[in-house]
Amino acid sequence: MRALVQRVREARVTVAGRETGAIGEGLLILVCAMQGDGEAEADTLARKIARLRIFRDAEGKMNRALLDTGGAALVVSQFTLAADTSRGNRPGFSTAAQPAEGERLYAYFSDRLRSEGIRVANGEFGADMDVALVNQGPVTIWLDTDG
């Protein structure tokens, strides 16, 4: 699985003008299930993100995890993280999981984050979403369970 994690002051997702998820301080997580991914990859990614030390401690060092801060996560499905641009200027997405499996793993990943003790809000799988955020730092981290 792939994820783009952004430390945020706040983030929200709307679909057709309707807010589907919003958080204050925490992480915006754009996530994509790849072909061949399963629950093991979702477990690994959720565990890693819950413990990723990218929040400042009292000395201003990135030494605290989301679990330490009590922050929340806004999880948004993002199949375009599977983009392959090696053959020209139009990206291909054939390495992304099929939609049904992608949706299942997206829901499973969100549930795994919850089981780690993280408050989770969600976008809407497969929808045309507007995502608004205030990136804090800015801090943006790329994670991939395949390497």
Secondary structure as UniProt FT lines:
FT   STRAND          2..15
FT   TURN            16..17
FT   STRAND          18..23
FT   STRAND          26..32
FT   TURN            35..36
FT   HELIX           39..51
FT   STRAND          55..56
FT   TURN            58..59
FT   STRAND          62..64
FT   HELIX           66..69
FT   STRAND          72..77
FT   HELIX           79..82
FT   TURN            86..87
FT   TURN            94..95
FT   HELIX           99..115
FT   TURN            116..117
FT   STRAND          119..122
FT   TURN            125..126
FT   STRAND          129..144
FT   TURN            145..146
//
